[in-house]
Amino acid sequence: MAEEVATQEEKKEEFDVTTLTGLERTALLLLSLKEEDAASILKSLEPKEVQYVGQAMARFDDFTPAKVQAVLRCFLDDIQELSSIGLNSEDFIRKALIEALGEDKASNIIDQIILGGSAKGLESLKWMDARQVANIIVSEHPQIQTIVLSYLDPEQSAEILSQFPEKIRLDLMMRIANLEEVQPAALQELNDIMEKQFAGQAGAQAAKMGGLKSAANIMNYLDNNVEGQLMDSIRDTDEEMAQKLQDLMFVFENLIDVDDRGVQAILRDVQTDDLMKALKGADEALKDKFLNNMSKRAAEMLVDDLEAMGPIRVSEVEVAQKEILAVATRLADSGEIMLGGGGGDEFL
């Protein structure tokens, strides 16, 4: 009898690590480390990743030994499996990072770690807020501003672009859309500017950046009012370009066209709080799309939470929807899902 009780208690204390996202596992893993060790890991992440992981760490108010042990056991088991089958170091690093951070977060830093980065001065800009970067580049030639905005993450570029007057925003967006690659001389010029501030070095090879897709990604992160004004201005200047941008832009409502497996992949990488806020402003068909791809229990809990949620600002809904769109876009870029929105000839 005593053995049965002990067994039941052990089962009760077991925690199912698969209920956590990759980001949540990372947060728990870091919370279990010494401060200096956690700080060393965070230093290797991108600014936005540090922000996401930090937010996930702050949200954990149910930090139990059972959860920590489950995450550590899962992580160590996979690392031991990887290291015991003779993988080369590059393959090992890729798989270890994906296990630690999740596919979505790891994909953004794997190439930097394995291949090495270039344009260190530009990298420094990623750690600044939008106003600081705007102040640094405001007096530079528009082409330099274009290269900076094309290089940075779309979300950060959108925030920086919002700091400029409407006329300049239009000029820069047109330049980004028309940009195909940056020649070594232009990169060196930009690096010289950055070196005055931060001391870095850029590679000598031409870098492919900018273009319609880059411009569309930045547009996706702009405030809705700014985005609408900018699109109208682009349409007045170049209607064909405006239409191409519109086709490439992906809005939250387009997720209705993603297949069930794609929605399930998105659900694995998004935060519950973001999902609740995003669906608060969605139509019933899109809500059903997400609910139908969740377990019955999870769907019922989400419906209850949505019903209990009070009024929230439209801006909060928009931010949450853009976060989910960012996840969907990254999954699509890595080939894990197919988006059913713009860019129709990319899919058959």
Stockholm file with secondary structure:
# STOCKHOLM 1.0

chainA/1-348         MAEEVATQEEKKEEFDVTTLTGLERTALLLLSLKEEDAASILKSLEPKEVQYVGQAMARFDDFTPAKVQAVLRCFLDDIQELSSIGLNSEDFIRKALIEALGEDKASNIIDQIILGGSAKGLESLKWMDARQVANIIVSEHPQIQTIVLSYLDPEQSAEILSQFPEKIRLDLMMRIANLEEVQPAALQELNDIMEKQFAGQAGAQAAKMGGLKSAANIMNYLDNNVEGQLMDSIRDTDEEMAQKLQDLMFVFENLIDVDDRGVQAILRDVQTDDLMKALKGADEALKDKFLNNMSKRAAEMLVDDLEAMGPIRVSEVEVAQKEILAVATRLADSGEIMLGGGGGDEFL
#=GR chainA/1-348 SS CHHHHHHHHHHHHCCCGGGSCHHHHHHHHHHTSCHHHHHHHHTTSCHHHHHHHHHHHHHCCCCCHHHHHHHHHHHHHHHHHHHTTTCCHHHHHHHHHHHHHCHHHHHHHHHHHHHCCCCHHHHHHTTSCHHHHHHHHTTSCHHHHHHHHHHSCHHHHHHHHTTSCHHHHHHHHHHHHHCCEECHHHHHHHHHHHHHHTCCCCCSSCEECCSHHHHHHHHHHSCHHHHHHHHHHHHHHCHHHHHHHHHHCCCGGGGGGSCHHHHHHHHHHSCHHHHHHHHHTSCHHHHHHHHTTSCHHHHHHHHHHHHHCCCCCHHHHHHHHHHHHHHHHHHHHTTSSCCCSSCGGGCC
#=GC SS_cons         CHHHHHHHHHHHHCCCGGGSCHHHHHHHHHHTSCHHHHHHHHTTSCHHHHHHHHHHHHHCCCCCHHHHHHHHHHHHHHHHHHHTTTCCHHHHHHHHHHHHHCHHHHHHHHHHHHHCCCCHHHHHHTTSCHHHHHHHHTTSCHHHHHHHHHHSCHHHHHHHHTTSCHHHHHHHHHHHHHCCEECHHHHHHHHHHHHHHTCCCCCSSCEECCSHHHHHHHHHHSCHHHHHHHHHHHHHHCHHHHHHHHHHCCCGGGGGGSCHHHHHHHHHHSCHHHHHHHHHTSCHHHHHHHHTTSCHHHHHHHHHHHHHCCCCCHHHHHHHHHHHHHHHHHHHHTTSSCCCSSCGGGCC
//
